[in-house]
């Protein structure tokens, strides 16, 4: 969440920056400032009362020793009345603190200055492109038809077992999934990321820590009996490892990678965009997470973008990098680069990765801090990226590498699949 001091000292600037995300912050920012004023007023009065209470309590004994019983009794009455008043002040202060936290949770992160203006994905800026878009043979098929032809993925069986959006991978389809997971994890380890195997369910505190709650509550699967949430990405449990942790400056950056299944309700999704593997409720992904010093976080972001680029290049896929506009950014991000690969049979670009810098937004929620060489405690910056999400990578690999005689496997994947073609 945003740092309160930033809001109170730079109010108009915060409102103007949030307008870039097409978020009208005027009312809620005014509510934050007024609630903070009430909290401070209650705190100031309480501090004054406690000082006076201490003085009166000490005076009672002195008055009794001096034989001033009536004055001592009057002081006792004042003490009793002040204690009752203090209870109310403490209650008011706690209510203001709770309200303040609830308001701050609802305010998105500020976009970085380099975020392009725009209302939607149509306004994203293409930063870089690479690879060659293949020319397919006349009878080329989309990946859902290829999956059926070669018995790789059974979408109907998934509907029987769980519902739409839960495919069953079979034979070489399952082997390709496992090969990609190992390929991505091995590359991440070679790039200096420490592998984590996280839980697939998180508690409420973890959801609030990384900003999925309250913003994306309706998009997450909730296990009501235990009040747990199935993770939408490994970012959530991995970043929460550092909740309420003070790191040492010498230990930064922290670099973690994790494979996990991911669960998203994707409420409201329909149409051609959800065909086959294009949009699922359960899918596999390898994530990279960094905890960084503020002054190095944008350098780290570029390093992460460069790293993801190496993955799509090794898979020999046509790719492009988008700098997301203000209207297409997530609630928590300060700056996001999306990677897309071209799906030749569908003739469209498919998003396969988002790489984001959250600056101190998540760290402030998490209380993820570091002790600097100056011995002072500072908020960290957090970053994460998909490296990579599997479904659309699989879709592009199947479609782009199809021939009349089968589907070819990229050279970099052959040691992992142990077969050259499907």
Order of alpha helices (4+ residues) and beta strands (2+ residues): alpha-alpha-alpha-alpha-beta-alpha-beta-alpha-beta-alpha-beta-beta-alpha-beta-beta-alpha-beta-beta-beta-alpha-beta-beta-beta-alpha-beta-beta-beta-alpha-beta-beta-alpha
